[in-house]
């Protein structure tokens, strides 16, 4: 037990010392990249799931006990939503990343890492060694349990690097990489190994994949989102599995990245882009846009002449330069959405913090931006950024909150712009309200105009 506690303290930058050289690199600030391509994915039927912070149910389930999870399962093209963890019935076949995140047409940006790699955070640890300097996502092999080799989609923004040390590299499967994947929302880390003069990710030896009651590797922010950040369970289990790699606590900390609620840039991006259609208009930093249009059966609609207000469901998601989801909007025809009438978590409560008015007006009245924190009955707490009715009390029961707002004959879902965040204390809350990430969210909310075309 003492060894486990030592490993845990080694992950926390506040308790870790003697890091030594080389690293972390002083990386350049992100350079704006913009691309807009509709994704021919098939959003799944999410009716009955639009409750405030619906992800809290999945998070609570994950924190109670470890779930068998299959990160190698091929994406099936469902709408981005709260993560759903597969069970033992799901096969662990082999790595098959979604082709929808191909970014070969995007300009390659030099962030200070070799081979145009994108850093997952500003303090990524990248060893100055022959093996790490050879790491290149364009030549990285993914090897399934049958020895079949494939390649990652050519989009470095979707697969940023968390760290590289001791011939091991942690590659993040970002929210963008998981777009259209039923396990979505940044499902974890792929562990790449340097062997026989090349880098590869192998299903057979990646930690937790083929182990009963095992789990994949997660970054420190993702562990917080899946677990109770003040009383972690999953982190302890992950550290037990990491011991087999032969890394000391410092090496593991470098591979999992800084232990903070969210990895944010050092300063806001100055370049902005306008987005607009018959439903809404806004301007945002140089984020990547993804849109989905589907009929009542969830069948994709690719006809560009059919607008967002003419389909049963329309989704718009924006991703930052490291593949993180930073904005999410869903628009559903009222007859096509069935909100639940029962309360899944009667003991949970919510609290809003950092509530500036957004300026958005709907049939239901004005909206406000907020960092909404749900506290479950077991004491776990998780937060998301989103838009809520301006007259909604700052605290209350989650079951009293309707997540949709009305505009004409459509229901608008705007309560979950990002994946869940785990804050340990009030100091971290306060730091987030003044962060670049939340500042940019306020700017986007202030520019957002919902267009009623009745």
C-alpha positions in Angstrom: 0.0 0.0 0.0 2.9 2.3 0.8 4.2 1.8 -2.8 0.8 2.7 -4.2 0.7 5.9 -2.2 4.2 6.7 -3.4 3.2 6.2 -7.0 0.1 8.4 -6.5 2.2 11.2 -5.1 4.6 10.9 -8.1 1.7 11.7 -10.5 0.8 14.9 -8.7 3.0 17.8 -9.8 2.4 19.5 -6.5 4.1 16.6 -4.7 6.6 15.5 -7.3 10.2 16.7 -7.4 13.5 15.8 -8.9 12.0 15.7 -12.4 15.4 16.5 -13.9 16.4 17.2 -17.5 15.5 16.9 -20.4 12.0 18.4 -20.4 9.4 19.7 -20.1 9.7 21.6 -23.5 8.7 25.2 -23.7 6.3 24.9 -26.5 5.1 27.6 -28.8 1.5 28.8 -28.4 -0.9 27.0 -30.7 -1.2 28.4 -34.2 -4.7 28.7 -35.6 -5.9 26.0 -37.9 -9.4 25.8 -39.3 -11.3 23.2 -41.3 -15.0 22.6 -41.8 -16.1 19.3 -43.1 -19.4 17.6 -42.4 -18.8 14.1 -41.1 -20.8 11.3 -42.8 -21.4 9.6 -39.5 -24.7 8.3 -38.3 -25.9 9.9 -35.1 -27.5 7.3 -32.9 -31.0 7.6 -31.3 -30.4 9.6 -28.2 -34.0 10.2 -27.3 -34.7 10.2 -23.6 -31.1 11.1 -22.7 -31.2 14.8 -22.7 -31.1 15.5 -18.9 -28.9 18.1 -17.3 -25.4 16.6 -17.2 -26.5 13.2 -18.4 -22.9 12.1 -18.3 -23.0 12.1 -14.5 -24.8 8.7 -14.6 -22.1 7.1 -16.7 -19.4 8.6 -14.5 -21.0 7.5 -11.3 -21.2 3.9 -12.7 -17.6 4.0 -13.7 -16.5 5.1 -10.3 -18.3 2.4 -8.4 -16.4 -0.4 -10.2 -14.1 -1.1 -13.1 -15.8 -2.0 -16.3 -14.5 -4.1 -19.1 -13.7 -1.7 -22.0 -12.7 -2.3 -25.6 -10.8 0.6 -27.0 -9.8 -1.4 -30.1 -13.4 -1.7 -31.2 -14.1 -0.1 -34.6 -16.3 3.0 -34.4 -19.9 2.5 -35.6 -20.7 6.2 -36.3 -23.1 7.3 -33.5 -23.7 10.9 -32.5 -21.1 12.4 -30.1 -22.7 12.0 -26.6 -21.8 11.1 -23.1 -19.4 8.2 -23.0 -20.9 4.7 -22.8 -18.6 2.0 -21.6 -18.9 -1.3 -23.4 -19.2 -4.6 -21.5 -17.6 -8.0 -21.8 -19.8 -8.8 -24.8 -17.9 -6.3 -26.9 -15.0 -7.9 -28.9 -11.5 -6.7 -28.6 -10.6 -7.0 -32.2 -8.0 -4.5 -33.2 -7.3 -0.8 -33.6 -9.6 0.7 -36.2 -9.6 4.5 -35.9 -12.4 6.4 -37.6 -11.6 7.7 -41.0 -13.8 10.7 -40.3 -10.9 12.4 -38.4 -8.5 12.4 -41.4 -6.8 15.8 -41.5 -4.3 15.3 -44.3 -5.6 18.6 -46.0 -4.8 20.6 -42.8 -1.5 22.6 -42.8 1.1 21.0 -40.6 2.1 23.3 -37.7 5.5 23.3 -35.9 4.8 23.4 -32.2 8.4 22.6 -31.2 8.0 18.8 -31.3 9.5 16.6 -34.0 7.6 15.5 -37.1 4.8 18.1 -36.6 3.5 16.4 -33.5 0.8 18.3 -31.6 1.3 18.6 -27.8 -1.6 17.6 -25.7 -0.7 20.3 -23.1 1.7 23.2 -22.7 4.0 21.2 -20.3 4.3 18.0 -22.2 7.4 16.0 -21.3 9.2 14.9 -24.5 12.6 13.2 -24.0 15.4 14.3 -26.3 16.4 10.8 -27.4 16.8 9.0 -30.7 13.6 7.0 -30.2 11.4 10.0 -29.2 12.8 12.2 -31.9 11.7 9.5 -34.4 8.1 9.4 -33.3 5.9 10.3 -36.2 2.1 9.6 -36.4 2.3 9.2 -40.1 4.5 6.1 -39.8 3.1 4.8 -36.5 1.8 1.2 -36.8 -1.3 0.0 -35.0 -1.2 -3.8 -34.6 -4.2 -5.8 -33.7 -4.4 -9.1 -31.9 -4.0 -10.9 -35.2 -0.9 -9.0 -36.2 -2.6 -6.9 -38.8 -1.1 -3.5 -39.2 -3.0 -0.3 -39.9 -2.3 3.4 -39.7 -3.8 6.3 -37.8 -5.9 8.8 -39.7 -3.5 11.6 -40.8 -4.8 14.2 -38.3 -2.2 15.2 -35.7 -4.8 17.5 -34.0 -6.9 14.4 -33.2 -4.0 12.4 -31.7 -1.9 14.8 -29.7 1.1 13.6 -27.8 0.9 13.4 -24.0 4.5 12.5 -23.3 7.5 10.4 -24.5 10.0 8.8 -22.1 12.0 5.6 -21.9 11.0 4.3 -25.4 7.3 4.8 -24.5 5.0 7.4 -25.8 1.4 8.3 -24.7 -0.9 9.2 -27.6 -4.2 10.8 -26.7 -7.4 9.7 -28.4 -9.0 13.2 -28.2 -12.6 14.1 -28.4 -12.1 14.8 -32.1 -10.6 11.3 -32.7 -13.6 9.8 -30.9 -16.2 11.8 -32.9 -18.7 9.2 -34.2 -17.4 6.5 -31.8 -19.9 5.1 -29.3 -17.2 5.2 -26.6 -16.5 8.9 -27.4 -15.4 12.0 -25.5 -11.7 11.3 -25.3 -11.7 7.7 -24.3 -8.1 7.4 -23.2 -4.5 7.0 -24.2 -2.8 4.7 -26.6 0.6 3.5 -25.4 3.2 3.4 -28.2 6.4 1.4 -27.8 9.7 1.7 -29.6 10.8 -1.8 -30.6 13.1 -3.1 -33.4 13.7 0.4 -34.8 10.0 1.5 -35.1 7.1 2.8 -33.1 3.9 0.7 -32.8 0.7 0.4 -30.7 -0.1 -3.3 -30.0 -3.4 -4.6 -28.8 -1.7 -7.6 -27.1 0.5 -5.6 -24.8 -1.3 -2.3 -24.2 -2.1 -2.1 -20.6 -5.6 -3.3 -19.5 -7.0 -4.2 -22.9 -7.0 -8.0 -22.7 -7.0 -8.2 -18.9 -10.1 -9.2 -17.0 -11.3 -6.3 -14.9 -8.6 -4.2 -16.6 -9.0 -0.7 -18.0 -7.3 1.5 -20.5 -4.8 4.2 -19.7 -6.3 7.7 -19.0 -4.7 11.1 -18.7 -4.8 12.7 -15.3 -7.7 15.1 -16.3 -9.6 12.2 -17.8 -9.1 10.2 -14.6 -10.6 13.1 -12.6 -13.6 13.2 -15.0 -14.3 9.4 -14.6 -13.6 9.3 -10.8 -14.2 11.3 -7.7 -11.3 13.7 -7.9 -11.2 14.1 -4.1 -11.3 10.4 -3.4 -9.9 8.6 -6.5 -10.4 4.9 -7.1 -9.5 4.5 -10.8 -6.2 6.3 -10.4 -5.0 3.7 -7.8 -6.0 0.9 -10.1 -4.3 2.4 -13.1 -1.1 2.9 -11.2 -1.1 -0.8 -10.2 -1.3 -1.7 -13.9 1.4 0.9 -14.9 3.9 -0.8 -12.6 4.3 -3.6 -15.2 5.9 -1.1 -17.5 9.0 -0.8 -15.3 8.6 3.0 -15.0 9.3 4.8 -11.8 6.7 7.3 -10.4 8.4 10.2 -12.3 8.2 8.4 -15.6 4.5 7.6 -15.1 3.8 11.2 -14.3 5.4 12.3 -17.5 3.3 9.9 -19.5 0.0 10.8 -17.9 0.5 14.6 -18.1 -0.1 17.4 -15.5 -2.7 16.6 -12.8 -5.1 19.4 -13.4 -8.8 19.6 -14.3 -8.2 20.6 -17.9 -5.3 21.2 -20.2 -5.6 24.8 -21.5 -3.4 27.1 -23.6 -1.4 29.9 -22.1 -3.3 32.6 -23.9 -6.4 33.0 -26.0 -6.3 32.7 -29.7 -6.6 36.0 -31.5 -7.8 34.7 -34.9 -11.6 34.2 -35.1 -13.9 32.6 -37.6 -17.6 33.3 -38.3 -20.1 30.4 -38.5 -23.7 30.7 -39.5 -26.7 28.9 -41.0 -30.5 29.3 -40.7 -30.4 28.1 -37.1 -27.6 30.1 -35.5 -24.6 32.3 -36.0 -21.6 32.8 -33.9 -17.9 33.6 -34.1 -15.2 31.5 -32.4 -11.5 31.0 -32.2 -10.0 28.9 -35.0 -11.7 25.8 -33.9 -12.6 22.8 -36.1 -16.3 22.4 -36.9 -18.2 19.2 -37.3 -21.9 19.0 -38.3 -24.4 16.1 -38.4 -27.9 16.1 -39.9 -30.2 13.0 -39.4 -33.8 12.0 -39.9 -36.1 10.6 -37.3 -34.5 7.1 -37.6 -31.0 8.4 -37.2 -30.2 8.1 -40.9 -27.5 10.7 -42.0 -28.7 13.4 -44.4 -25.9 14.6 -46.6 -27.9 16.8 -48.9 -26.4 20.3 -48.6 -29.7 21.9 -49.7 -31.5 20.6 -46.6 -31.0 23.0 -43.7 -30.7 22.4 -40.0 -34.3 23.4 -39.4 -35.6 20.9 -41.9 -34.2 17.7 -40.3 -35.3 15.9 -37.2 -31.9 16.3 -35.5 -29.0 18.7 -36.1 -25.7 18.7 -34.2 -22.8 21.2 -34.3 -19.6 20.5 -32.4 -16.4 22.6 -32.2 -13.0 21.2 -31.3 -9.9 23.2 -30.3 -6.4 22.7 -31.7 -5.7 19.7 -29.5 -8.9 17.9 -30.4 -10.9 18.8 -27.3 -14.6 19.4 -27.6 -15.3 22.9 -26.5 -18.8 23.6 -27.9 -21.8 21.3 -28.4 -25.3 22.2 -29.7 -28.1 19.9 -30.6 -31.3 21.0 -32.3 -34.2 18.5 -32.4 -37.7 18.7 -33.8 -40.1 18.7 -30.9 -42.0 15.7 -32.1 -38.7 13.8 -32.5 -37.4 14.1 -28.9 -38.9 12.4 -25.8 -37.4 13.8 -22.6 -37.5 11.5 -19.6 -40.3 12.0 -17.0 -38.6 10.1 -14.2 -35.6 11.1 -12.1 -32.6 8.8 -12.6 -30.6 10.3 -9.7 -33.0 11.8 -7.1 -30.2 12.5 -4.6 -28.0 14.6 -6.9 -27.8 18.4 -6.8 -26.4 21.0 -9.1 -24.6 24.3 -8.5 -23.8 27.1 -11.1 -20.6 29.1 -10.9 -19.2 31.9 -13.1 -22.6 32.9 -14.5 -22.3 35.7 -17.1 -25.3 36.4 -19.3 -24.8 35.1 -22.8 -27.1 37.5 -24.6 -28.9 34.5 -26.2 -32.7 34.9 -26.4 -35.1 32.0 -27.0 -38.8 31.4 -26.7 -38.1 30.3 -23.1 -36.3 33.5 -22.4 -32.6 34.5 -22.1 -29.8 32.1 -21.4 -26.7 32.3 -19.2 -23.4 30.5 -19.4 -22.3 28.6 -16.4 -19.9 26.0 -15.0 -22.4 23.5 -13.7 -21.3 21.1 -11.0 -23.4 18.0 -10.2 -22.9 16.5 -6.7 -24.0 12.8 -6.6 -25.4 11.2 -3.5 -22.1 9.4 -2.9 -20.3 12.7 -2.7 -18.6 12.7 -6.1 -18.7 16.0 -8.0 -18.2 16.7 -11.7 -18.6 19.9 -13.8 -19.4 20.9 -17.4 -19.7 24.2 -19.2 -23.0 25.0 -20.9 -25.9 27.4 -21.4 -28.9 27.3 -19.1 -32.1 29.4 -18.7 -31.1 32.7 -17.0 -33.8 32.5 -14.4 -32.7 29.0 -13.2 -31.6 29.1 -9.5 -27.9 28.9 -8.9 -28.4 25.7 -6.8 -31.1 23.0 -6.7 -31.9 19.4 -7.6 -30.8 18.1 -11.0 -34.2 16.4 -11.5 -35.8 19.8 -11.4 -33.9 21.0 -14.4 -35.0 20.7 -18.0 -32.0 20.6 -20.3 -33.7 21.7 -23.4 -34.9 25.3 -24.4 -37.6 26.0 -26.9 -37.3 28.0 -30.1 -40.2 27.7 -32.5 -41.0 24.0 -33.2 -37.5 22.8 -32.1 -35.8 22.0 -28.8 -32.3 23.3 -28.4 -29.7 21.4 -26.3 -26.8 23.5 -25.1 -26.0 22.3 -21.6 -22.8 20.2 -22.3 -20.2 22.1 -24.3 -17.3 19.9 -23.1 -16.6 16.7 -21.4 -16.8 16.5 -17.6 -14.2 18.2 -15.4 -13.0 17.1 -12.0 -12.0 19.8 -9.5 -10.4 19.0 -6.2 -11.0 22.2 -4.4 -12.3 25.8 -4.6 -8.8 27.1 -5.7 -9.1 25.0 -8.9 -12.7 26.3 -9.5 -11.5 29.9 -9.2 -8.6 29.3 -11.5 -10.9 27.8 -14.1 -13.3 30.8 -14.1 -10.4 33.1 -15.1 -8.9 30.6 -17.5 -8.3 31.0 -21.2 -10.7 28.1 -21.8 -13.6 29.7 -19.9 -12.8 33.1 -21.3 -13.2 31.8 -24.8 -16.4 30.1 -23.9 -17.8 33.4 -22.6 -16.8 35.1 -25.9 -18.5 32.4 -28.0 -21.7 32.6 -25.8 -21.7 36.4 -26.2 -21.6 36.2 -29.9 -24.1 33.4 -30.3 -27.4 34.3 -32.0 -30.3 31.8 -32.3 -32.3 32.5 -35.4 -36.1 31.9 -35.2 -37.3 31.3 -38.8 -40.9 30.5 -38.0 
